[in-house]
Amino acid sequence: MRANAANRPRVALVVYDGLAMFEFGVVCEVFGVDQGDELSAARYELVVCGARASITTDLGLRMQVPERLAALRTADTIIVPPCERLDRLPSAVLSALREAHARGTRLVALCTGAFVLAAAGLLDGRRATTHWSECDQLRALHPTIDVDPSVLYIDEGDILTSAGSTASIDLCLHLVALDHGTEVANQLARRLVIAPHREGGQAQYIETPLPTHPDDLFAETIAWAQGHLDRPVSIEQLASRAAMSKRTFARRFAATAGTTPYQWLLTQRLRRAQRLLEATDLPVESVALQSGFSDATTLRKHFARHLHTNPTAYRRSFHPLAGAR
């Protein structure tokens, strides 16, 4: 989905009583705040809509709703925020979501917004997630859903679901990366003063965040690895730099980062490859080597497995001059 200033992708945020203000703020910051610069112009048109003219948020604030549910008919993406009281959810919202899904609109549930999509019957037979503390209830209410409590978000193409509050940020940045490329998503993350978006397969519960202070446990090791992505890097090398045995390093890294050292390295290599494809005209073989893959064939294999595309198609979508060639 490529956008321009005259025809930006339209994102509709559905609101209702009990609206969670944290997720509301996340959606507005990622999709709706226009800073008047090139980054903002490349993004989205955000509309807030609901079944009623006004709602009460989870903080007890009264909010006027700008548009009605008819706005969903022209949306490219519909975002469903957490819902505290499903028993108070207007049935018109569920009907509108079913109709939107039938039209092929992309649906995104943040945190317990998954319960809304489930109530509409849109998650039956699918894999989905929500906040880890609510996963058992979602599974009990909807046994046909494959509920995964161990991930940050799940992308099923037409329907995406996220875990708890901060995972909503990760999923929203994932959408930006899908639509505009990882470089735009990372620029936006820097503007929001947060780390680049995490991959959906990372664990919901992480004992401690990735270290950023030079004295932290893995800071020097991570910095060294990121500076050597164009070379072979083994887990043994990382463990040695961290002054640990391989087994201890793997265990403590996973507890800290929420993923294995191998998966972390692979993610970093793929991100570098994406940036090179977006920002340079290097041949795919050179992109593969500079990203630490043995050859273009290996790069294509990982692109297909993790990004569901190939390097050439990715460059065609996200290189700024691709359309002029």
NORJOHU-V179411 format. One record per helix or strand. SS is the DSSP state (~ for helix, > for strand). FROM is the first residue (numbers start at 1). LEN is the number of residues. Records with the same first field share a line. If there is no record, write none. Layout:
SS = FROM-LEN + FROM-LEN
This chain:
> = 4-1 + 7-1 + 9-6 + 19-1 + 44-7 + 54-4 + 62-3 + 67-2 + 77-4 + 106-4 + 127-2 + 146-2 + 153-3 + 159-4
~ = 21-12 + 38-4 + 69-6 + 86-3 + 91-13 + 113-7 + 132-10 + 165-16 + 182-10 + 219-8 + 235-7 + 246-12 + 261-19 + 284-7 + 296-12 + 311-8 + 322-3
